[in-house]
Amino acid sequence: MAKTVIKQVQDSTQEFDQEVEEVIRLGRYSEWGRRPMKVKMRSQVAVEENIARKGKLANDVDHKEIWIKRDMNLEEREKEKVLRSEAKKKKKK
């Protein structure tokens, strides 16, 4: 599944699906639930290219509900949480 999504995001001249090193399912299995996947790539260039082109998934009917986000440590997640709450406050005004 991860490789098909990466193929959808990449250009026809790129082969970032070959850069996939490891795919891990996160969370517990649930018969009806969806679980996130952590995809480890061999190179940072492949990661940055896939993140930059993730908007292509919005146009694809089969992969419309798939989100691509970079992995963040606890400190980065806390900073993002603060920024989101500040943005919500500004939006309400």
C-alpha positions as CSV (number, residue, x, y, z in Angstrom):
1,M,0.0,0.0,0.0
2,A,2.8,2.4,0.9
3,K,4.6,1.9,-2.4
4,T,1.5,2.4,-4.5
5,V,0.8,5.8,-2.7
6,I,4.4,6.8,-3.2
7,K,4.2,5.9,-6.9
8,Q,1.1,8.1,-7.1
9,V,2.9,11.1,-5.6
10,Q,6.2,10.9,-7.6
11,D,6.9,12.1,-11.1
12,S,7.2,9.5,-13.9
13,T,11.0,10.1,-14.0
14,Q,11.4,9.4,-10.3
15,E,11.6,6.0,-8.5
16,F,11.1,6.8,-4.9
17,D,9.2,3.6,-4.2
18,Q,12.6,1.9,-4.4
19,E,13.7,4.2,-1.5
20,V,11.3,2.6,0.9
21,E,13.3,0.9,3.6
22,E,10.7,-0.2,6.1
23,V,6.9,0.1,6.6
24,I,5.4,-0.3,10.1
25,R,1.7,-0.3,11.1
26,L,1.1,1.8,14.2
27,G,-1.6,1.2,16.8
28,R,-3.6,-1.9,17.6
29,Y,-5.5,-3.9,15.0
30,S,-9.2,-3.2,14.8
31,E,-11.5,-5.0,12.3
32,W,-13.2,-1.8,11.2
33,G,-10.6,0.8,12.2
34,R,-7.8,2.4,10.2
35,R,-4.3,2.4,11.4
36,P,-1.5,4.8,10.5
37,M,1.7,3.5,8.8
38,K,5.2,4.7,9.4
39,V,7.3,4.6,6.2
40,K,11.0,4.8,6.6
41,M,12.9,6.0,3.5
42,R,16.6,5.4,2.6
43,S,17.3,9.1,1.8
44,Q,16.2,12.5,3.0
45,V,15.8,13.7,-0.6
46,A,13.1,11.1,-1.2
47,V,11.3,12.1,2.0
48,E,11.4,15.8,1.0
49,E,10.2,15.1,-2.5
50,N,7.3,13.0,-1.3
51,I,6.3,15.6,1.3
52,A,6.4,18.3,-1.3
53,R,4.2,16.4,-3.8
54,K,1.7,15.0,-1.3
55,G,-1.0,17.3,-2.7
56,K,-1.3,15.0,-5.7
57,L,-3.2,12.6,-3.5
58,A,-6.1,15.0,-3.2
59,N,-6.8,14.7,-6.9
60,D,-6.7,10.9,-6.9
61,V,-10.0,9.2,-6.1
62,D,-8.5,6.0,-4.8
63,H,-6.1,7.7,-2.4
64,K,-8.2,10.8,-1.4
65,E,-8.4,9.8,2.3
66,I,-4.7,9.2,2.7
67,W,-2.6,11.8,4.6
68,I,1.2,12.2,4.5
69,K,2.9,13.9,7.4
70,R,6.5,13.9,8.5
71,D,7.4,12.2,11.8
72,M,7.8,14.6,14.7
73,N,9.4,14.2,18.1
74,L,7.5,15.3,21.3
75,E,8.9,18.8,21.3
76,E,7.9,19.4,17.7
77,R,4.4,18.1,18.4
78,E,4.0,20.4,21.4
79,K,5.1,23.5,19.3
80,E,2.6,22.5,16.6
81,K,-0.1,22.2,19.2
82,V,0.6,25.7,20.5
83,L,0.6,27.1,17.0
84,R,-2.7,25.5,16.2
85,S,-4.4,26.8,19.3
86,E,-3.1,30.3,18.6
87,A,-4.4,30.1,15.0
88,K,-7.8,29.0,16.3
89,K,-7.9,32.0,18.7
90,K,-7.0,34.4,15.9
91,K,-9.6,32.9,13.6
92,K,-12.4,33.4,16.2
93,K,-11.6,37.1,16.5
